[in-house]
């Protein structure tokens, strides 16, 4: 995870967190325009995330749930005022973009698949987001109606020639999607933390909940192709996860949904 050392505390930071940051090194660790993320280098480390008001509430609840399952970071503080602020303890280890992990792509692929199978076999009783699949499909429908379409989510030999074709595929296949397993929702290399090649935890679980496993499977295949710059590991990933739980045509349905954001 990238970290850029800052020379001063950002002006907008609430005083509740300034005391924690005092006499500590502060790093900008942001990776998207929707949120600011800072790493606080104190003790075992902390991460502080800031986004628009109301947008981190679900992530806070899902992070707390993942932590109770031994799969995520500990939530230390959540504040919703002019903006949302979420403070968590750092998960020990390095994310899967760490050069030591990328240097062994086959091992990384197999480890990523095993971690995902473990997640999907975790008891999801009490999960605060009980039907992530419905929310997921509703968002795709809304974005299609708004004219959003990004064909870059099609990988390998599969693609749709237009938004209309992708929407037809989604409409025909969406009834087969179910809500049966605990999802991460954004299962990408930067969000999976390993320590000594064992799963240490998962971060950025705001898109998680109980949903269809193929959402995470799609992202697992996609992130390996995107970050390793080759389609070579997609089939290996599905083999390592377990073909007994994979319906390949549903991955194409998910790709069509993701094309609408």
N, C-alpha and C positions, 0 to 999 in steps of 0.2 A: 504494500500500500504506500503510495507516494506521500511524502511529508516534506513541506517547505517551511523552514524555520522563520518565525515572525519576530520582528524587532520590538513590537508593542502589542498590547491587548486591544482588539477591535473596540471601537467606541460603543457599539450597540450591546456589548455583552453585559448582562445583568450583574449586579453586585454580588449576588449569591454565588456566582462562579468565579468572580474576580479574586475572592479570598483563596479559593483552591489553586488558582493559577499563580498567585503571588510567589515569587522566588522559584518558579518552575519554567522550564522551556516550553514554549507553545508553538505548535506546528499546524499549518494549514494542510488538511488532508481531504479536501473536497474533491469530488469526482463527477458532480453533475450540477447544472445550473439551478436545480430545484431546491438545493439545500447547501448550507455551509457546514463543514465538519472540521473540528479541531482536535488534535491529539495533544493531551496534557502530559508531559513527561515528568511524572511524579510518582514515586513508589512503583507499582506494577503497571501504571499507566491508566489513563481515562480517555474516553471519547465524548465530545460534546457536539451535538447536532442541532442546527437551527434551520427551521423552514417556516413557511406561511402558517398563520394561526389555524389550528384545527387539523393540520395535515399529519402530525406525528402521533396523534392519540392512538390510532390503531396499531402503529408500529410499537408504541410503548407497551400496549397490552400483549401483543404477540411476542415481543422480546421477553417480557416477564414469563409468558407461558413456555417459551423455548428454554429459558433458564431453569424453570422448575423441572423440566424434562432432562436437564443436564446437557442441553444442546446449544445454549446461547449465553449472551452476556448478561451480567447482573445490572438491572436498572437501579440507579441511585437517586435520580431526581427527574421529575417531569413538570415543566411549567408551561402553561398556556396563557399568554397575555397578548401583547401586541404581535408576538410571534410565538411559535412553539419551540421549546428547548428540551432536549433529551440528553441526560448525562448517564453514561454507562461505564462500567469497569471494562478495561481492555481484556479481550480473550487471549490467553497465552498462545504464542506461536506466530506463524507467518501465514499470510493468505496464499492462495494457490498461484498467484502471479510472481511469487518469490522465485528468483533465478534458480535456486537449488531445486525447486519443484519443477519448473519448466524444463530443466536440463534432463529430466527423466520422464518424458511424455507418456510412455506406456504405463509406468508405475503411477503417474499422476492420474491418467485416465481410469485405471482400475480402482484407485483409492477414491476418486470422485464418485464412481458408480457404487462402490460399497457403502460410502457415507449416505448416498441418496436412498439406497435400499433400507438402510438402518432407519433413516428418517421416516420413510413411508410405512415402516412396520412399528413405529412408535404409537403407543396408545394416545389417541387424541381426545379422550374424554375431557370435557371442560374447556375445550378450545374456544376462545372468544369470537372466532369467525367460523361459523358452522357451515356455511354454504358459499365457499369462495368461488366455486364454478359458476353459480348464478351471477355473482358480481362481475366475474371475468367476462362472461358472455354479454352482459348488459353494457359493459364498457366498450366492447368491440362493436356492438350494434350502434351505440351512440356515436362512436368515432367514424363509423362507416357513413352514417347519416350526415355527419359534419364534413365529409369529404376527405378525411385523413386516410392516407394509403402509403405504405413504405414496403416495396417489394424486396428490400435487402434482407428481410428475415427468411426468405426462401433460400435453402442451402442445397448443396449437392446437385442432383439432376432434376429436382422437383422445383417447379415454379408455376405461377399463374400469369396469364398474359395481361390481365387487367384487374381492377378493383371489383368489377362486376363478377368476373369468374371466381375470384377469391371469396366473395360474399356468397356465391352459389354453393361453393364447396363447404363453407362454414355452415350455411343454412341446412344443407343436406346431412351433415355429420354431427351437428352439435347435440342432438338428442342422445347420442351414445356416450357423451361425457357425463361423468358422475362425480359425486363428492364422497370419497371413501377413505382417503389417506391424509395425513398431515403433510401439507405442502410448505416449501420455502417460498415459492412464488417468483423468485428471481435467482434461480440456482446457477450462478456464474462464478468463475474462478476467484474474483476479488472478494466474494462473500463467504467463502469457505476457508476456515482457519485450521491449519494442521500444525501439530507439534510432534516432531520425530515421526512424521508420516502417519500419525494417527489423528483422527478427527478431534479437534479441541473445541470447536463451536462454530456456529453460523451467525452471521450478522446481516443487517438490512432486511429484516423479515416482515416489513410492513405490507407486503403483498401476499403474505402467508395466510394459512387457514386450512380448513378441511375441504379438499377438492379432488380433481381428477389428476392422477399421477402423471399423465402425459404432458401436463403443463411443465412440470419440473424436468421430465425426460427430454422434452424439446429443448429447454434451456441448457441442459447438460450437453447435448449434441452440438447446439449452436455455439456455446462458449468455447468448447474445444476447437471447433473449426475457426472461430474468430481469433482466439488468442494464440493458437498454435499455427495459424495460417495454413491449414490443410484440412481436407475432409477425411483424412486417413483414419481418424480415431472414432468416428461416429458409430460404426458397426461394432467395434471393440467395446465401446462404452455400453451399448445395449446388451451385448453378450455378458459383460461383467455384471451388469445390473440384474439380468435374468430375463431371458426371452419369454418365460412363462407368464410374465406380467406386462408384456409389451404388445400393443396393437399398432403396427406401423402406420396403417391408414389414418389413425387418430393423430399421429404426429403431423400429418399434412393438414388436418383440420385445425390443429393448434397453430401451425405456421400461418394459415389463412387468418386466424383471429389476431395473431401478433402483427400481421401486416397493417391492421387498423389501430395499432397502438394500445 
